[in-house]
Amino acid sequence: MSRSTQTPRVVWRWEEKDFGFRFRAGKGKRIEEYYQAAKAGEFYIVPRSKRKLSKARAAELAKTTESHTSPRIVQIPWQDYDRDWDWIATAEGILLNYAGCLDREQIERREDEGVQRAMEHVVSQIERPEPVLLTVPLIQRLHLELMGAIYPFAGKWRTVDLHKGDGPTKWPLPPCGIEPLMVVFERDVLSRSPVIHEDDDAVFAYASEVMNELLALHPFREGNGRTAFVLCNLILMQNEMLPLNIYDRRDDEARYFAACEAGRINKDYEPLRALIAEWANRTHESWRANHEA
């Protein structure tokens, strides 16, 4: 796709992670802060009362940028600026993001890049002399690798209720928050790692339990499924197995969702264990076909 036909995207100031501050204009009560919009020469204005930068920092940034005397002001797409960052979304449900993406395809492209970064971190863990333990900080680090270039809440526990898609599944925010539940998850499940076993089914069973319990909690605002798959790959690779394609779940979407529900509602890890075994065998057969021809 040529650059001229690509969907325009907002270009935010990445290094500041402030979602697009570009310059200030006016004096006294008339001063405004402008945020670059989707097209050259167009800008958003966010009300001063809802800024996330301090006045001093905004003024400091303004000195480093060129003032525009007659920008074309367009409606800002983000809603609910009075709430925390993980509430803010466009009318189409695109969350506020560092990349400035206003299109689902663009977000997914960025998320794919995050998967590669997370897997690079997994490889670095596999290369250590001793098998690493699964821990809550490791999970947060993987999520940061996955989502840190996109969302301001990467690596942080969600502070909102979740309801994905058109289905009935909901993840209300527990009254105590997510952190105490992650402590229990680490104590009851992660503490049994590393699971190194000659029986592949034992490995698949543990990977299923880890994935199911993490997905039942849905501790992050976005990226829970990817985080669960990356953890699964770490477990498999510790046992000298090939990593799964994180998007295998799309080929078996109905079974995957049913397996997640079985784990969430009944702590029945067998359906997901069977799927992981199938995916692992499929991956192995594909590797053999490509390397042993």
N, C-alpha and C positions, 0 to 999 in steps of 0.2 A: 504494500500500500504506500503510495507516495505521500510525502508530507502534506501536500496541498489538499488531499482528500481525507486526512485523518480528522477525527472529531476533536475540536478545540478543547483544551483543558486549561484550567486555571494554573498559573505558574506561581507557586508560593515561594517565599524566601526560605529555602530549606535550612540553611545554617542556623537561623534563629528559631525555627519551629514555632512561628507565631502566625502562621496561616495567611501570609500575604501582605504584611505591612510594607508599604513602599515609600510613602512620603506624607508630610503634613502640609496644610495650606491654610491661609487665613490668619487672623490675629484675635487675641482675647477670646471672647465667647464664640466667635465665628470660626475658630480654628477647627479643621477637620482632619481626620486620618484616613487615607485612601488605601484600598487593598486592590491589587490587580485582579481583573476579571478575565473572562475566557478569551477575549479578543484584544488585540493591540489598541491602546487608546481608551479602553473601557475600564472602569473601576467601580468597586463596591465601597460603600461607607457603612461601617458598623457603629452604632450609637456609642458615644463616649462612655456612657454609664455601664456599658457591657464589655469594655476592653478587658483583655486578659494580661496585657503588659502594663507595667507601672508607668506613670506619667514620665518619670525620669528616663526610663529605658526607651520609651517611645520617642522622646525628644532626642536622645542620643542616636537612635537609628535614623531619625529624620535627617540628621546632619550628613549622613553618608549616602543619601539618595537625591536624585534630581527632582525638583518640584515641577509639576505639570500645571500649567496655568489654566487649561480649559479641558479637563477630562470629561468624558461622557459617562455619566453615572447610570448604572443599571441596577436592578433589584438584586439584593444579595440572596443566594439560594438557601443559606443555612438558617434553620429555625431554632428556637429555644436557647438563645445565648445566655439566659439567666441560669441555666443549669450547668452541671459539669460537662466536660468535653464529650463524654461518651453518650450524652443525650442528643447532641447536636447533629441533625440530619437534614437533607433536602426533602422536599415533598415526595420524592421518589424513593426515599429511604437510604440514600447514599450518605454514610457517616462523614463528618468532618475529617479530613485527612491531610497529612503533610504533602502528599503528592498533588493535591488540588484536583483530584479526579471527580468529575461529575457524571461519569458513565460507568456502568457495571462492568463492561468489558475491560476498561482501563484498570479498574480496581483489581479484577481477577488476574490481569497481567502482572501487576505489582505483587500480588499475593504469590504467584508462581515463582517470582524472583526470591521471595521470602522463604519459600520451601527449599530452594537450593541453598540458601544461607544456613537454614536450620540443619539440613543434612550435612553440610560441611562441618558444623559444630559436632554433630553425631560422630562423624568420621574422626574428628580430633579426639573424642572420648574413647572410641574403639582402639585408637592407636596408643593409648596409655598402657603402661606395663601390667596393671591389674584392672579387672572389670570394675566399672564404676557403679556405684549405688544409684538407684533412682531416688531423687529427693525433690522436695517442693522447690527449693531454689533452682534446681536443674530444669524443672518444668517451666518456671518463670523465665529462665534464660532462653530456653527453646522458643517460647512464645515471643520474647523480645527479638530473637533472630527472625522469626516468621513475620512479625507485624511491626517491628520497630521503625521501619522506613515509611510506614503508612499512617499508623494511628498513634495518638498521644497517650493512649491507655495501654500500650503494649507492655506485657509483663506484669500488669496490675490486675487485681481482682475486680470483677464487675461490680457496679453499684446500682444496677438496674434489673428489672424483671426482663426475661427474654421469652419471646414467642416466635419461633422460626417458621416461615412458610405459611401454608394454608391449613396445616394439620392441627390437631388438638394439643400437641405437646407444648407444655410451658415449663419454664424454669423460674419460679418466683424467687426473688432475693430473700434468703433466709433472714429472720430477725437479727441473728447474731452476725450476719455478714458471711463472706466466703472463707476467710482465713481460718476460723476454728474448724471448719469442715475439712480443710486441706490438712490440718494437723492430724486429724483422725485418719484421713486417707493415707498419710505418710506412715502413721503408726501401724495401721492394720494391713496395708497392702504393699506400699513401697518399701517398707523395712525388710521385706523378705527377699529383696533383690541384693546382689545380682543372682538371677536364676540361670544357672549354667547346667544343662541337662542333656544326656545322650538321647533321651526320648523326645522326639520332636513334638509329640502331642502335649507333653508337659510344658514345653516352651510356649506352644500356641495357647494353652489353657491360661498360663500366667499373663501372656500378652492380652488375651481377651479380658481377663479380670481387670487389668490396669486400664485398658481402653474403656470398658463399660463403666467402671467407677468414675473415671474422669469425666466421661460424657454425661453421666447422671448428674454430676455437680455443675457442669458447664461453668467453670470458674471465671472464664474470660468473656469480654463483650463480643469478640469475634475470634474466629480461628480455633475453636475448641476441637473440631474434627481433625484439622491438620495437625494440631499439637498431639492428639491421641495417636495418629498414625506415625508421626515421627518418633514418639516413645516406643511404639510397637516395633519400628525398624531398629531402634537401638537394642531392644531385647533380642530380636532375631539376629542381628549382626554380631552381638556378643556370643551367639551360638554358631557363628560361622555360616549363617544363612544369608541369602541375598535379601536386600531391602525390597519392600513392596512399593509398587507405584501408588502414590497417595490417592490417585484418582481412580483406582480399581473399584472403589465403592460406587462410582457412577454406573458401572456396568452391571452391578447387582444392587441397585439402589433400594428396591422394595425389600429385599432380604436383609440388607444392611440396616435400614431403619427399623425393621421388625426385630432384628437382633439387638439393636440398641435399646428398644423398648423392653425386651425381655430382661435385659440386664438392669435397666433402670427401675422397673416395677417389681420384678420377682427375683433379682439377683441370679438370674439364669444366664450363665456365661457361655453355655454350650453352643447356641446358634452362632455367636460371633466367633467362637473358637473354630467351628467348622468352616466358616467363611475365610478366616485367616489361613487355615490349612489349605483351602482351595487356591487362594491367591498365591500362597508361597509355592505350591506345586506348579501352578501356572507360570509363575516367574521363573522357576527352575527349568521347566521344560522349554520356555522361550530362550533362556540363556543357552541351554544345550543345543537347541536348533541353530542358534547363531554362531556358536563357537566350536561345535564338534562336527560341522558339515565337511 
